[in-house]
Amino acid sequence: MTLADQLVSSLSNIVLLLIVARSVSGEQLGAFVLIMTLHQTACAIGQMLVGEPYVVLSGEEEGGQRLAGAAGALGTALLLGAAIGTPVVLVAYAGLHNGALVALALCLPGLLLQDAVRYVSFGLKRPDIALASDGLWAVLATGGSIWLAVAQTPSVIGLVAVWAVSGFVAGVFGGVLLRTLPRLSSAGQWLHASRDLGWRFLLESFIARGQSQIVLYVCGGVIGLAAAGYLRLAQSIYNPIHVAVSAYRVVALVDFAAKAVRCESMRALVRRGTVVLGALGALWTGVLVVVPNAAGSAVFGTAWFSVIPLLPLVGLYKTSQCTAIAPYLALRAMRLADLTLRTRTWISIVGLLVTCAIAVLAQSLLSVLLAQAATSILGSIAWQVLFRRSETRRFLATAAHIGQLRCTVVSHAYLEPEYAKNLESQGKLCQLTWITARRHRTLGFRWTSVGAQRPKHYRVRGFPALTSRSSDRYVLLSTDMGLRDSKPHAVIVEYQPWSIIAMQVRIYTRIYCPAACLIFSVKKNTFRPQTRLLAAYKKWAVVSLLRRDSHIMAASEMTRDLLIEQLEIPEQRVTVVPHRGLDTQAFAPPAVPAVADSIAYVGKLTSAKGVDLLIKAVRAVRAEGDRDLQLKLLGPIGKADPAVLALARDNDWVTLHESRPNSTVPEFLAGSAIFVMPSRATPDHEEHDGRALFEAMSCGLICIGSAVGIIPELLRDGRGYLFARDSDDGLRAALRSALEDSAGRRRAADLARGHILAELSLDAVATSRIGCAYRTQLDRRVSR
């Protein structure tokens, strides 16, 4: 509708000019054109001081503030029309005795009001009002001019009066439709509010117009008046392009301003505008080049033959100017008026000096046009580069607004209250929504368990699930998974990128929120597909996904290395971020000292977890001395390996404890001094998050672990004791060291607790995860 309004405005002026040209003499036509030129100059001043600043500033205001600002802007336009019209009336009436000029000057406040109504309508997202106002003006002006031409004796005074009064009436009509009266008393307030934009926009417009006029005068004085005439004629042939550019300016500035307020990337819009306007300029040049000489000479006379050689260079100059419009408007929308003014000044000065020097030295119009085209191309490149750098700096400067990030987590892993604390911490840093399955038999939970604690800082969206045996082989029975309404900036998927649910999220994100970035939280640190076909599918799923818009949060350095080396993921697309944080207040060192000879283990009671290795190592250390070591095992006894269970029951110093809620694990650990995680490596699994280990580290236990998976990363730098994987001797040696070196083990426990507080607490992990999501979305916006 905005484009339709601009077309109505431009076409009505062309039709009116044709009617006047057929109704009056050549001298009167010239007078009418000069009067219209004065009106265009006044409107340009109004657009720079009122129209474009209002479009840029109105994006961040609420409804009431927008209307108040509109009243001030319209009042400013009225006063500006009076300020310009008053001296024109005095000069026209007292000096020139020109009645047509007096008619224009008297109506100028209403004409500038009509133009301001158009821009205010665009700023208020009501282009229909602008279209109605321009349509009324076109009907009244055209109808009145035809009536004068047919029924009366047409004169330039009557034609100007009809045209100007019609514009005045259209301006008042537009104000009525806006339901906003011009407020003259708010004009000063408006000029103060827009002081950083309006005057700079106006000065910049004068500089751009002045450069082209000076070049024209230099060509006339140095090369000859004929050269100046041919240059002006060649430029006027491109007036249809100017009409299209004027329409684009109004439409694009509204869109750019809206994106600037929402801190969204404008690169796609700039790229599209650059291509469209550049193609339009090149297409028009091509049309002019192939126009038959007979047609050209019929319109322009013999001057056409002198203009033909100039068209390719003039076309190159105009096309390069078109490609600079989009980035220039984007900079205006970002309110970088100082920057655009300085840039415009330097580009104009350099272009003017180069062009004038070529005119003096070469005294050839073709050389002047070549210099103009070259400097215009460099200027267009400068605007593009300046826009990209400015937008990048602007995005980087918005880091403090991380709380505005809309983030969605798709997972089933936060059902226990202790795990749900992670979502609470992350929800404090963003607008968080958790999407999960409402009922999932194979995942071992029911929807009632989700509502045990009401979320405070995040929303929960649950959907029915169609499941299979494996935890990631299910889909949510939903047509949009809530993404249509939430419109997240980032979607965190806590499944492998090749899983079925991950593919569903990928498809829905592309449909309902294509601007969102996908972030996969990956724990698995082994890659052993059963078949070549499955391997190819997994690699395709990861590579095709990350080629476009995604990032991976690897739970460990081992996972990161696997993704980079085996799946060939670019290093910059993978960040090591802990999978879950820990409530360090709940998992804290106990007030009562632990029993020095008590050893604890938490996890599955299987040989893959190395429980048999642990029992044998403790038995060997017990046999070496007089220590009465006690071993406490906590895990699902019903799912224990029979051999491990038999080995545990054969030793009376081993105590078996059934699995319990995670929140009660600190009570279990409180009676022990040492914690051991003796996991073995299997072809398809190594410890990927070490949850039980860093819970023990947070509780102040001396920790021992095998060099498997993430364990070395947790215990390095003196935070615990490591032994070689599946090594009886290594585990026994680590147990002896932990039991005998009291000073060393206390230092290790303190270092471990400090590491958990700094890197794995709820707040630390929330900052890392949401920070990664924010940076990924930021990188996507900057790179678009």
N, C-alpha and C positions, 0 to 999 in steps of 0.2 A: 504494500500500500504506500510505503514511503517512496518507492520508485515511481509508482503511478502518479503521486503528487508532483514529483519533480518533472515528469514528462508533461503533465497538464500545464505546469507553470511555464516550461520552455516552449511548448507548442503554441500556447496562447500568445506569447510574445511574438513568435514568428508569424502567426496568422494576423495579429494586429498590425505588424510592420508591413505585411503585404497589402492589407486594406488601406493603410495610410499611403503607401507608395502609389496605389492606383487612384487615390482620391485627391492628391495635392500636387503642387509643382515640385520640381527638384529642389528648389531653395527651401520650400517649406518642409520637405522630407528631411533635408539636412538639419534643419532646426529641431525637428521632432527627434531625430537620432541623437543630437547633442543633449537634448533634455532627458532622454532615456538614459544616456550615458551618465549624466549627473545623478539620476536616480540610482543607477547601479553602483556608483561610487558611494553614495550615502548608505545604500543597503550593505555594501561590503564593510563599511565602518561599523554599522549596526551588528552585523554578523560576528565581527571580531570582538566587539565589546560586550555583546549581549548573547547572541545566538549560540555560537560554539562553546563559550564558557558555560552557558547553562546546561547544554547537553553533557559536558564533561563533569560538571559538579553535581548534577541532579541524580547521578547513579547511586550515591551513598546515602541519600536523604530518604526519610520516611515520607508517607503520604502527605501529612500536614505540613511538614517542612518543605516538601516539593512545591506545594501550592503557594506557600508564603514566598518562597524564592521566585516562583513564577510571577506573582504580583509585582515584586520588586523589579524583575527583569522587564516586564511589560511597561512599567512606569518609566524605567530608564530609557526604553526605546522611544516612548512619547517625548520625553524631554530632549533626547538626542535629535529627534526629528525637528523639534522646535528650535533647538540650538543651531542646526544646519540651515533650517528654512528661513529663520529671521534675517540673517544677512543677505540671503539670496533674494528675499522679497524687497529689501531696501535697494539692492543693486539693480534688480530687474525693473522695479517701478520708477525709481528716481533717476537711474542712469541709462538703462537700456530701453526703457519703455516697452518691455516685452511681456505681454499679457500671458502668454503660455508659460513662461518661467514663473510668473507670479502664481498661476494656478497650481503648478507643481509644488512651489514652496509652501503654499497654504495647506496643501494636502500631505506634505511630507511627514508630519507626525503620524498620520493614519497609515501611510504607506510603510513606514518603519515598524509601526505596531503590527501590521499584517505580516511582515517578514518575521518579526519576533514571535508572533503566534505560531508560525510554522515550526520554528525550532523548539519552542516550549512544548508543542504537541509531540514532537519527536522525543524530547526528554522525558515526557510523561507517558511514553509508550501509547500515545493516541494519534497515530498518523492519519486516522480517519478525519480528525478535526482539521488538520492541515489540508487534506484533500478537499474537504467541503469548502473551506475558505478560498483556496485557489480556484476551485471550480466555480464558485459564485463570482469571483473577480473576472474569470475568463468569460463567463456568460454575459455579465453586465457590460464589460469593456467591449467585447466583440459585438454584442447586440447594439449597444449605443453607437459604436463607430459605423456599423452598417446603416443604422437609421440616419445618422448625419450624412453619410455618403449618398444615400438614396433620396431621402425626403428633404434635406436641407442643403445649403451651400457649405461644403466642408471647409474648415479652416484649421490651421494647426492649433489655434487657441481652443477651439471646441473639441478637437480630438484629444488634446492633452487633458482638458478638463474632464471629459467623459472617462478617460482611462484612469486619471488620478482619483476622482471621486469614487469610481468603482472599487479601486484598491482600498480607499478609506472605509467604505461600507463593508468590504470583505474583512478588513481588520477588526472592525467592531463586531461583526458577526462571529468571527473566530473567537474573540474574547468572551462572547455570550456562551458559545458552545463549551468553552473551557470552564465556565462558571467562575471565572477569576477576573476581577476588575483590576486594571492597572493602578498601582499604588505609587503615586508620585513621591510621597513622603519616604518610601523605602528605596528610592533610587540611590541615595548615598550609601545606604547599607549594602545594596547589591554591588555597587562599584567597589566598596571596601572588601566584600567577600570574594570578588573575582579579580582583585587587584594583581594577583600573581599571574593571571592568565590573560585578561582582556587587553591590557595595554601592550603586552609583549606580542600577542597575536596580531594586534593592529600594526605595530612597528614592523613586524616580520612581513606582513602583507605589503606594506609600502616598499620595503626593500626589494621584494621579489618583483613587484610591478615596475619599480624604478629601474632595475637592471635591464629589463627588456626595452624600456623606453630609451635609456641611454645608448644601448647598442644600436637602436634604430637611428638615433640622431647622429651617432658617430659614422655610421654607414652613409647617411645622407651628406655629411660634411666632408668626409674623406674620399669615399668612392664615387658619390654622386647621388642626386635626388632620385634618379631612375632606379638605382640599386635599392634605395630605401623603400621606394614604392613597390618594387617587385618582392622585396622581403616581406613587407606588410601584407601584400596580397597572398603570398604563399602561406603565411601564418594564418590568415583569415580563412583559408580553405579548410583548416583544421577545426573550425568552430563547432562542427558536430561532435568532435571528440571532447571539446571543452564542455559541451552540454552533458555528455555521458559522465565525464569526470565530476562535474558539479553534482549530478544525481548520486554518484557513488560516494562522494564526500559526506553527504547528509546521511545516507544509509549506513555507511561503514562506521562513521564516528559514533553513532548510537550503539552499534554492536561492540566496538572497541571499548567504549566507556563502560558498558555493562561488564565486560570481561575484566577490565582493569579493577573495578570495584570488587569483583569476586576473586581477585588474585589468580585468574586463570591465564593460561598461555594464549597469546595472540598470534603465535607463529603460523598456525594453519590459516588463519584469516589473512594475515599479511601475505603469505605465500600465494593464496588463492587470488587476492586482489592484485598482486604484482603480475601474475600470469594473465589474468583476464584483461586488465587495462593495457598491459604490454601487447598482448595479442590483438586487442582492439586497435591500438595505434598502428601496429604493423599491417593489419588488414586494411585499414583506411588508406595507408600509404600505397599498398599494392593496388587498391582500386583506382587511386588517382593516377598511378603510373600507367595503367592500361587503358585509361579513358581515351577514346579517339580524339585526335586533334580537332576534328570538326565540332564535336560536342563541347570541348573545352573552349575553343575560340568563339562558339556561339554564346557562351555564358560570359566569358571574361574578355572577349575581343582579342586583338593582336597581342596583348600582354601575356596571354596564355603560353605563347611560344617562348617567351623569356623566362616564364616561371617553371616550365617543364624540367630543365636541368637542375633546378633547385630542390625539387620535391624529394628525391631520395635522402639528401642530407637534412632537410627540414623534417622529414618523417622520422629519421633516426633521432634527431633532437627531441621531437615531441614524444616519441615512443619511450625514450629514456626518462623523460619527465614523468610519463605515466607510471613507470615502474617505481618511481620514488614516492608516489602518493600514499600507498598503503603503509609503509613503515613510518612515514612522516605523521600520518593521522594517529597511528598507534602511540607514538611518542607524545602527541598532544593529549591523547586519552590518559596517559600516565602522568599528566600534569607537569611535564618536563619543559615548561615554557622557556625557562632560561637557557636550557640546553639547545632547544630548537632555534631560538633566536640567535645564539652564538654561532651555531652551525650554519644557519641560513646566511648570516652576515659574512662568514668566511667563504662559503661557497660562492656567494654573489660577488665578493671582492675579487677572489681568484678568477672566476669566470669572466668578470668584467675586464680585468687587467689583461688576461690572455687574449680575449676577443679583440679588445681595442688595439693591442700591440700588433696582432696579426692584420687588422684592418689597415693600420698605418704602414706596416712593412710590406705587406703583399698587395694591398689595394685591390683585392679580388673578393667578390662576394662569396664565391665558392669556398675560399680559404677561411673567411669569417664563419660560414656555416659549419665547416669542418671543425674549427676550433670550438664553436658552440656545442656541437654534438659530442666532442671528446670530453669537454668539461662537464657536460650534463651527465654523461655516462659515469664519470668519476664521482659526481655528486650523488647519483643514484646508488652507487656502491657504498658511498659514505653513509647514506641514510640507512641502508640495510644493515651494515655493520654496527652502526650506532644503536639501532633498535635492538639487535640481538644482545649486545653488551648491556644495554640499559635494562632489558627485561631480566637477564640473568642476575644482575646486581639487585634488582627489585625482588626477585624470588628469594635470593639469599638473605635479604634484609627482613623477610617475613618469618624467620625462624622462631621468633617469640610467639607467633600465633599458632603454635602446634596444637593448642586446645581446640581449634576450629576444624581439625582433621576429622573427617567421618571415616571410621574404620570398622570393617566387618570381619569377624573371626568365624571360620567354619571348622567345627571340631566337635568331638564327643568326649574330650579328655578333661573336662572341668566339672565333673559331677560331684565329687567329694568336696565338702566345705573348704578343706585346706587348699585344694587346687583352684576353687572358685575365687580365692583371694587374689590370684593372679589377674583375673579379669577386673576385679575391683580396683587394683592398682593401675592397670592399663586404662581403665575407664576414667580415671582422674586426669589423664593426659590427652584424651580425645573423646569424640562422640562415638562410643563403642556399642556395637550390636553383635551378639553371639548367636549364630545359627547352628542348630543341632537337630538331631533326630528325636522326635517326641517319644517314641517307643521302639526299642531295639533289643530284641530278645538275645541275639548272638553277641551283642556288646555288653550284656550283663547289667542293664539298668532299666528302670521305668521312669516315666515322666514325673511321677510323684517325688522322686528323689531330687529333682532339679529345684523344686520349690521349697526345699527345706529352709533356705535363707533367701529372703527377698533381696534381689540386687539393688544396690544404691547408685552405682555409677555406670551401669550398662543395661542394655535391653536384651531380653531373651526371645528369640523366635524359634519355636519348635514345629517340626513338620513330621508327618508319618514317614516311615522308611521302608523300602523294599530291600530285604537283606539276603545275604548269602552266608556261608560259613565263616569267611574271613572278615575281619573288622573293617577293612576298607572296600569290601565288595558289596556296596549298597548305594542306592540312590534315594534322594528325598522326593517324596510324592508331592511336588509343588511345581507350578508353572513358572515361578519367578524367584522362589526362595527368599522373598522379601526384598530382593535387590531393586525391584522397580520403585519401591517407596523410599528405601533408605538412601539410594544413590550414593554409595560410598566413594571416597577418594581412593581407598586402598582396601583390598580383600586379602586377608591372611588365611591361607589354607593349610591346615595341619595334617596333611596327608601327602603320600608320595605323589609326585606330579603325574605318574602314569596310572593312578588308581581311578576307579570308575567315578567315585564321588568328586574327585579333582577335575575330571573331564566335564562333569555336569556343571560344576562351578565355573569352569573356563567358558563354557558355551553361554551360560546365563549372564556372566559378566560382560561378554562381548555384545549380547543383545540389549541388556537393560542399563548398563553403565559402562559404555565403551571407553570413557575417559579414565576409568579406575585402573590402577596398576594391580597386578596379581603378585602376591608374595607367598612363597611356599616355605613352610617351616619343616625342615628335613632332619630327622635324627639318624636314620639308617646309615651305617658306615661300611656296609659290604654290598657288593653287587655281583650276584651269581644267578643270572637267569637260567631257567631250566632248558630252554630251547633257543636256537638262533632267531626264530621268529619273535619270541618274547623279548629277546635282547634288542632286536631291531625296533620293536614297538616302544620299549622303554626309552631308548635313545632318541627316537623320533619325538616322543611325548615331551621330553625335556628340552631338546634342542629347538624344536619348532615353537615351543612356548616361550623360551627365553630370547628367541630371535627378535620378538616384537616388544613385549611390554612387562616382563616379569623379573623378579629377583628371588634369590633363595637365601633364607636364613638357615645356615648350617649349625647344628647343635654343638659341633666340636670341630677342631682343626682336622681331625682324621676324616670327618665327613666332607669338609671343604676340599681336602686334597683328593678324595675319591671323585667328587664332582668335577674337579678341574682336570684331573689326569685321565680318568677312565671315560667320563662322559663328555670331555672336552668343552666344558662350560667356561666362558670367559671369566677370568679371575675377578674382574670388576663387578660381575653379576652375582657374586657369592660373598656373604658376610657371616662371620662367626658370631652367633647370638645364642645365649643359653635358651634352652627350650622352656623351662619353667623356673620361676623364682621360688624362694623359700621364706616362710614366715620365721624370721630369725628371733622373734620374741618368743614364739611357741617352742622352737627348736633352739634352746639356749642351754649353756652349761648349768647343771643342777647346783643347787645351793649346798647339798650334802656331798662330800667327796665320794667318788666311786670306789668300788672294791678293786684293788690293784690287780688281782689275779682273775678277774672276770672278763671274758671275751664274748663279744656279741656278733651276730650275723643276722641280717634281714634280707629276705628274698625267697626265690623259689628253692625248694629242697631237692635239687637235681644235680647230677654229675656235671652237666653243662655249666652250672654255676660254681663248680669246684667245691661243693660242700664236703664231698668225700675226702678231697685233698686237705681241707681245713681240719676235719676230724682227725685224720692220720697225723698231721703236723702237730696238733695240740697234744695228741697222745705221745708222740715222740719227745716233745719238750717236757712233758710231765715225767717221762721215764728218765730224763737226764738229771733231775734234781729233786729237791724237796718241795717244789711249788705245787700247791693244790689248785691247779688251773681249772676253772669252770667255763664251760662253753654253752651259751644260750642261743638257740636257733629259733627264729621267728619266720613262719611261712605257711603256705597252704599244705597242711599235713596230708590231706586227702589226695593231693596231686603229686606227692613226693615220689621220687624214684624208689622202688622197693629196696634196692641195694643200699642206697643212702639211708633210708629209714631203718633198715636192719643194723647198719653200722652205728647209727646214733643210739639205738636202743641197747646195743651191746655194751655201752659205756655209761656207767651211772653218773659220771660228771657232765654228761650232755643233757640239757633240758630242752624239750621241744615245746614251742608255744604256737598256738594256732594264729592265723592271720587276724589282724584287728584293724579298725579304722586308722587312717593315717594320722589323725590328730592325737592318737594315744601312743604313737611310736616313741615320743620323747620319754614317756614313763618307762617304757621297756629299756631304752638305752641308758637311763639314769643310773642303773646299778652296775654298769660296766665301765672299764677304763680303756679297753681296746676294741676296735671294730675292724673286721677283716672282710674284704670283698675279693675272694679268690677265683674270680670268673675265668673260665676257659674260652678260647676262641673256637668257633665252629665255622664251617665254610659259608654259612648264611647269617651269622650273627656274632657281633662283638658288642660289649657294653656301649650303648650309645648315649645315655644321659647320666648314668651313675647316681640316680636319685637317692638311693639308700646311703651311698657313700657320703655325699655332701650333706645329708641330714645328720649323719654321725659327726662329720667335721664341724657342723654348726653347733652341735651339742657338746663340743669340747673333748671328744674321744680321740685317742691316738689311733690313727688310721693306717691300715696296711692293705695294699692292693696289688693284684697282678698287673703286669704290663700289657693290658688288653683294652682295646677300644679307647674310651675317654678317660680311663683311670689314670694313666700317666699325666694327662693334662691337669687333673685335679690335684694330684699329689706331688707335682714337681716343685722345684725351688724350696725344698726342705719342709713341705707341708705334710709329709707322711713318709711311709716306708714302702718301697716298691720291690717286687721280686719278679723274676722271669716267669713268663707264662707256663703253667702246667709243671712247675718245678717244686718238688718236695723239699729239696735242700734249700732252695731260695726262700720258701715260706717259713721253714724252721729258723733260718738265719734272721729273717725279719722279725719273727716273734721274739727271739732271744734279745735282739737289739732293743725292741720296744719295751721289754721287761726289765732289762738291766740298765739302760741309759736313761735314768730318770730326768736329768737336765735336758738331754736332747729331745726326749719325747714330749716334755712340757713345752719346749720351744716350738716343736712341730705342731702341737695342738693349738698354740696361740696364733701361729702363722695361718693355720687352716681356718680358724674362726675369723681372722681378719680378712682372708680371701673371700669367704662366704659373705661377709657383711658388705664388702666392696663390690663384688661381682655377681653374686647370686641371690641377694636379698630381693624381696618383692619389688621394691622401688627401683633397684638397679636393673633388674631384668625388664621391668615395664618400660623404663627409659630407653633401654637398648632396643627393645622390640618396636615400640611405637616410634622411636627415633629412626629406626631403619625404614619403617613404613613411610614416615614423613620424607626422608631423604630420597627414597625411591620415587615417590610421587613428585617430589621437587625435580629430580633428574628427568622424569618423563615430561613435565611441563616445560622445562628449559630446552629439551632436545626436540620438541615437536615443531 
